[in-house]
């Protein structure tokens, strides 16, 4: 079972696409790094996971429960 599963996350601000179809899973004991150049959407992805932003598409599953609509 995955500890965290980000499923097909998409997030846009007006005409700017911060994340398009981001999908990954982290199992217990794994470590994941998010790297990329400025403006690649790293912070937008993290803010979607922690609830600060609501992605327009996709789901965030933590320990088997969809947390996409929970408050930060």
Buried (B, 14 or more C-beta within 10 A) or exposed (E): EBBBBBBEBBBBEEEEEBBEEBEEBBEEEEEEEEEEEEEEBBBBBEBBBEBEBEBEBBBBBBEEEEBBEEEE
